[in-house]
Amino acid sequence: MRPDKRTEKNLCTALSALLLRPVGTLQEFFKKADVLLLVLCLVASVMGLALIYSSTRYDPALHNMVLKQGMFIVLGVAVYIWMSFVDIQFLIEKWWWVFLVLGVVVILLIAPFGREDNTGNRSWVYLPGAPIGFQPGEIAKLSFIVLLAWLMNRERPLGIGRFSALLRYGALVCLFAGLLVVLSGDFGMVLVYLAIFIIMTWVGGLSKWWFIGLGSVGCAGIVFLWNFIFPRIDRLWNDYRIMRFRVVFDHSLDPLGAGWQQSRSLIAIGSGQLTGLGYLQGRQTQSSSSASLPARHTDFIFSVCGEEFGLLGCCLVLAVLLAIILRCAWVSRQAKDHMSAYISMGIAGMLMAQTIINVGMCLYVMPVIGLTLPFFSYGGSSTLTLFIAMGIVSGIKMRPLPSWLKDRNQR
């Protein structure tokens, strides 16, 4: 039986709506979402691709990394657009426990499936049958940020600086950081978690006296351990993790061992001078010798930039990252509810901490702790985590009204 004209018209209308829905969704994205932030992220990622290409040319086995990173960037853009439409505030208010369980379970995967990386930490997880691995600490950071924002928002009416509130924040930090230390030994990632905590609570209005008091106690404890406890225990004092800190204070201590990576990094950055040796012309970057710059496409990609593009190139890299961080801070300032502001500022703090630590590693003023440079270093889990985080920030900009006010307006 042939359908009548009304049925054909309804069918055409339904098909048109189905086909035009993605177009309408993209129109809404470009109209309301943070397109500028996406552009900044893409600029950083494309610059990173160029550096990854240069830093992997010396080894044919690494040539496919540029293609892999490009695929992760494309997937990251899709995730960014999708996350822009996700109301993260509504999700955390209704199902905060899901974020807690997800974050803890992801870290616990290190126990059965963790593998050591080149820093000696069990930071990577390779699930059976999975073609690639991921870093649980990277993924769990997002759960940590939204959970801390949720806790701070709950405590805000009575004051986020109450002692009982600080105990809850501390329990959350100890849970995530403690699991990472015990299961992976990844102290570098723990430093990022602590930086996120400090920045979010500072922005939230925690009294400066808490920071002064706790900071003084922490510094005093570190000085005491460093001068009176660690040197008396040879096994601990000569442990490779402690040696990474010792060589920062004395570059001549172990230049061929614990200080080798950063010594090569300084030589690479110094040889670039103001304008660099030229793209694809870096002596260490293009060398296949074992005495050349290590981990050049991951931890020390900033050194590659310094060697081939010089001080000007390094300043450009830092300027792009600073623009992304400031954009996240701007979204935080424009947010219409406290929880969204805390989340956006926590993400900005995450980027700032990783950038400072990674650049400090390359400049030999901080120990090697296996942290990559955001958007520039090679890494699938890192790239996807960053684009998810940026998508959350974009979603905060896209929804200027808090959930309680949106619900009231919909009545």
KETI-737141 format. One line per 2 residues: number of its first residue (from 1); their letters; for each residue x, y, z of C-alpha. Coordinates in steps of 0.001 Angstrom, whole numbers. Last residue first. Layout:
! residues N
NUM) A) X,Y,Z; ...
***
This chain:
! residues 411
411) RQ) 8110,26267,36565; 11146,26363,34277
409) NR) 12461,29578,35804; 12540,27972,39249
407) DK) 14467,24944,37970; 16990,27221,36274
405) LW) 17405,29178,39514; 18118,26036,41539
403) SP) 20507,24746,38880; 22651,27880,38742
401) LP) 22320,30135,35682; 25153,30966,33277
399) RM) 25050,27632,31458; 27395,27854,28465
397) KI) 30259,29283,30520; 30080,26288,32855
395) GS) 29849,23986,29848; 33050,25487,28425
393) VI) 34795,24798,31730; 33582,21185,31608
391) GM) 34803,20951,28007; 38213,22187,29147
389) AI) 38359,19349,31687; 37304,16800,29081
387) FL) 39917,18239,26705; 42604,17925,29380
385) TL) 41623,14376,30300; 41668,13368,26634
383) TS) 45165,14769,26136; 46564,13234,29338
381) SG) 45085,9826,28575; 46536,9890,25058
379) GY) 50004,11188,25804; 52595,13166,23861
377) SF) 53568,16461,25447; 52204,19802,24248
375) FP) 48604,19946,25530; 49729,20128,29183
373) LT) 53493,19602,29726; 54013,16109,31111
371) LG) 54723,15108,34697; 57199,12314,35411
369) IV) 58704,13429,38717; 62107,14728,37680
367) PM) 63076,17109,40473; 62596,20895,40295
365) VY) 65047,23690,39467; 66702,21797,36621
363) LC) 65189,24007,33875; 63383,21022,32317
361) MG) 61996,19910,35674; 60869,23459,36487
359) VN) 59060,23595,33146; 57223,20406,34095
357) II) 56430,21548,37642; 55211,24998,36620
355) TQ) 53068,23672,33775; 51555,20879,35848
353) AM) 50662,23265,38675; 49147,25889,36361
351) LM) 47041,23373,34478; 45652,21838,37669
349) GA) 45043,25287,39151; 42987,26289,36105
347) IG) 40982,23079,36521; 40406,23902,40186
345) MS) 39347,27416,39214; 36697,26041,36877
343) IY) 35440,23621,39511; 35335,26253,42270
341) AS) 33431,28701,40051; 30938,26005,39112
339) MH) 30357,25240,42783; 29984,28907,43693
337) DK) 27158,29727,41325; 26787,32330,38559
335) AQ) 30151,31692,36927; 31782,34816,35479
333) RS) 34820,34731,37785; 35329,31020,37124
331) VW) 35029,31620,33386; 37791,34229,33732
329) AC) 39977,31771,35669; 39562,29201,32882
327) RL) 40512,31878,30349; 43513,32849,32459
325) II) 44747,29236,32409; 44281,28950,28638
323) AL) 46073,32281,28055; 48911,31196,30346
321) LV) 49319,28007,28313; 49532,30033,25091
319) AL) 52017,32492,26666; 54159,29647,28040
317) VL) 54527,28127,24578; 55273,31551,23064
315) CC) 57901,32256,25740; 59557,28915,24984
313) GL) 59652,29781,21281; 61227,33165,21966
311) LG) 63814,31618,24283; 65009,29275,21574
309) FE) 62979,27644,18823; 64919,24414,18206
307) EG) 66688,23929,21539; 64085,25586,23750
305) CV) 61192,23764,22060; 62961,20439,22531
303) SF) 63539,21360,26182; 59793,21953,26573
301) IF) 59294,18431,25204; 61185,17091,28208
299) DT) 58543,14943,29939; 56930,13551,26771
297) HR) 58436,13760,23273; 62011,14262,24523
295) AP) 61918,11422,27029; 65732,11550,27066
293) LS) 67961,14247,25468; 71037,12702,23907
291) AS) 73680,10350,25334; 71865,7301,23967
289) SS) 72622,8657,20515; 69741,8908,18050
287) SQ) 70250,12646,17601; 67519,14879,16206
285) TQ) 66479,16440,19519; 70044,16540,20803
283) RG) 71417,18589,17911; 68189,20480,17209
281) QL) 67742,21109,13480; 64177,19859,12903
279) YG) 62955,23446,13401; 65850,25869,13774
277) LG) 68817,26187,16132; 66886,28410,18504
275) TL) 65887,32098,18440; 67303,33434,21728
273) QG) 69739,30750,22949; 68908,27293,21575
271) SG) 72103,25755,22974; 70986,26640,26514
269) IA) 67721,24720,26204; 69478,21582,24971
267) IL) 72318,21819,27498; 69828,22348,30328
265) SR) 67821,19300,29241; 70935,17131,29023
263) SQ) 71759,18013,32619; 68129,17390,33551
261) QW) 68209,13820,32305; 71613,13004,33806
259) GA) 71028,14307,37319; 70064,10993,38914
257) GL) 72929,9187,37213; 75753,10723,35171
255) PD) 75594,14117,36885; 75342,12631,40408
253) LS) 76235,15315,42968; 77436,18055,40622
251) HD) 73993,19606,40259; 73692,20090,44017
249) FV) 70292,21374,45176; 68419,19746,42280
247) VR) 70640,16672,42638; 69240,16052,46118
245) FR) 65613,16018,44974; 66110,13313,42364
243) MI) 68341,11490,44844; 65386,11157,47224
241) RY) 63430,9227,44591; 66475,7148,43595
239) DN) 67035,6017,47190; 70452,7108,48446
237) WL) 69154,8808,51598; 66662,5990,52208
235) RD) 69170,3139,52128; 71736,5252,53943
233) IR) 69443,6134,56855; 71122,8889,58890
231) PF) 70921,11399,56029; 67082,10991,55879
229) IF) 66435,11773,59551; 68291,14923,60640
227) NW) 68634,17350,57754; 65929,16351,55293
225) LF) 63485,15077,57913; 63775,18253,59993
223) VI) 63558,20535,56950; 60487,18664,55682
221) GA) 58766,18873,59062; 59486,22586,59384
219) CG) 58110,23171,55887; 54918,21257,56714
217) VS) 54401,23030,60043; 54936,26418,58416
215) GL) 52586,25571,55552; 49888,24386,57962
213) GI) 50067,27628,59920; 50493,30021,57004
211) FW) 47833,28269,54930; 45379,28197,57822
209) WK) 46230,31807,58597; 45294,32787,55040
207) SL) 41678,32054,55867; 39844,29847,53388
205) GG) 37958,32054,50940; 36959,29659,48154
203) VW) 39793,30992,46009; 42281,29786,48635
201) TM) 40407,26495,49008; 40562,25883,45261
199) II) 44208,26906,44915; 45443,24819,47844
197) FI) 43492,21703,46852; 44620,21915,43220
195) AL) 48228,22310,44366; 47888,19257,46615
193) YV) 46501,17186,43739; 49341,18363,41494
191) LV) 51914,17423,44131; 50334,13958,44327
189) MG) 50880,13562,40587; 54590,14124,41096
187) FD) 54670,11771,44079; 53754,8814,41849
185) GS) 54598,5902,44166; 52028,3850,42249
183) LV) 49854,1936,44708; 50791,3518,48044
181) VL) 51403,7036,46761; 48351,7088,44486
179) LG) 46078,5652,47165; 47285,8248,49653
177) AF) 46767,11121,47221; 43164,10148,46496
175) LC) 42088,9238,50041; 44348,11762,51765
173) VL) 42912,14621,49694; 39322,13548,50417
171) AG) 40038,13114,54136; 41712,16523,54237
169) YR) 38678,18183,52695; 36462,16480,55272
167) LL) 38770,17474,58120; 38849,21032,56829
165) AS) 35051,21130,57032; 35139,19973,60655
163) FR) 37677,22696,61458; 35522,25405,59914
161) GI) 37160,27249,57042; 34435,26559,54462
159) GL) 31958,28650,56432; 28452,27722,57578
157) PR) 26773,28493,54236; 29935,27384,52364
155) ER) 30168,23842,53691; 28060,22281,50957
153) NM) 29809,24329,48240; 33210,23306,49566
151) LW) 32225,19638,49496; 30900,19873,45926
149) AL) 34025,21703,44751; 36193,19017,46385
147) LV) 34158,16332,44631; 34377,18144,41270
145) IF) 38162,18507,41524; 38858,14966,42773
143) SL) 36713,13393,40070; 38646,15385,37457
141) KA) 41991,14381,38949; 40992,10705,38794
139) IE) 41626,10642,35038; 45229,11811,35279
137) GP) 46065,9622,38283; 44671,6591,36467
135) QF) 47263,6980,33680; 46224,5114,30548
133) GI) 47335,2160,28468; 46846,1289,24809
131) PA) 45678,-1695,22773; 43360,-3031,25521
129) GP) 43130,-6843,25595; 43839,-7077,29296
127) LY) 43871,-3575,30845; 47151,-1692,30765
125) VW) 47499,761,33646; 50291,3305,33896
123) SR) 51688,5151,36912; 53625,2344,38532
121) NG) 56511,4726,39231; 60148,3957,38364
119) TN) 60639,7156,36351; 60677,5319,33008
117) DE) 57195,3933,33638; 56251,974,35804
115) RG) 53158,-1065,35043; 49812,-1231,36853
113) FP) 47197,-3903,36094; 46373,-5568,39421
111) AI) 47125,-2745,41900; 46911,170,39450
109) LL) 43208,-529,38895; 42686,900,42394
107) IV) 43192,4395,40958; 40265,3994,38552
105) VV) 38131,2492,41331; 38772,5473,43621
103) GL) 37874,8106,41022; 34793,6250,39788
101) VL) 33514,5579,43309; 33851,9223,44304
99) FV) 32367,10514,41056; 29416,8120,41441
97) WW) 28987,9261,45058; 28298,12809,43900
95) WK) 25211,11590,42026; 22529,14276,42305
93) EI) 24567,17385,43121; 27536,16172,41068
91) LF) 25392,15578,38002; 23500,18876,38233
89) QI) 26744,20828,38522; 28309,18944,35611
87) DV) 25520,20009,33260; 26791,18261,30133
85) FS) 26382,20253,26894; 29984,21505,26864
83) MW) 31069,17942,27614; 29956,16862,24127
81) IY) 31852,19646,22378; 35014,18935,24373
79) VA) 34646,15182,23784; 34552,15792,20023
77) VG) 37608,18044,20309; 39394,15376,22362
75) LV) 38672,12739,19728; 40378,14960,17158
73) IF) 43261,15530,19606; 43542,11806,20337
71) MG) 43715,11072,16625; 46463,13664,16180
69) QK) 48395,12112,19059; 48184,8711,17397
67) LV) 49307,10116,14040; 52261,11905,15641
65) MN) 53127,8775,17604; 53394,6664,14471
63) HL) 57005,7742,13864; 58208,6344,17189
61) AP) 59644,3034,15919; 61455,4974,13185
59) DY) 63583,6681,15877; 65276,10060,15232
57) RT) 62095,11615,13863; 60354,11407,17256
55) SS) 61280,14822,18709; 60459,16771,15552
53) YI) 57038,15193,15125; 56290,15668,18831
51) LA) 57254,19354,18557; 54922,19898,15593
49) LG) 52138,18007,17350; 52621,20185,20447
47) MV) 52161,23325,18377; 48970,21760,17039
45) SA) 47844,20970,20604; 48571,24485,21899
43) VL) 46658,26086,19026; 43841,23575,19512
41) CL) 43552,24414,23210; 43484,28136,22424
39) VL) 40770,27585,19808; 38707,25539,22269
37) LL) 39004,28310,24869; 37846,30852,22302
35) VD) 34871,28654,21400; 33552,28767,24950
33) AK) 30001,27561,24412; 26956,29735,23700
31) KF) 26737,30545,19980; 29246,28072,18578
29) FE) 27665,25275,20637; 24100,26311,19801
27) QL) 24947,26202,16112; 26593,22820,16638
25) TG) 23405,21496,18248; 21283,22930,15459
23) VP) 23436,21201,12876; 23273,17958,14874
21) RL) 19448,18268,14935; 19168,19039,11210
19) LL) 19224,15398,10101; 16712,14231,12696
17) AS) 14444,17210,12146; 14547,16646,8392
15) LA) 13782,12950,8830; 10790,13724,11048
13) TC) 9454,16333,8640; 9922,14007,5671
11) LN) 8029,11248,7492; 5223,13633,8436
9) KE) 4950,14773,4813; 4932,11226,3482
7) TR) 2222,10265,5961; 138,13270,4940
5) KD) 637,12481,1216; -738,8952,1554
3) PR) 1471,5903,1939; 1390,3406,-945
1) M) 0,0,0
***
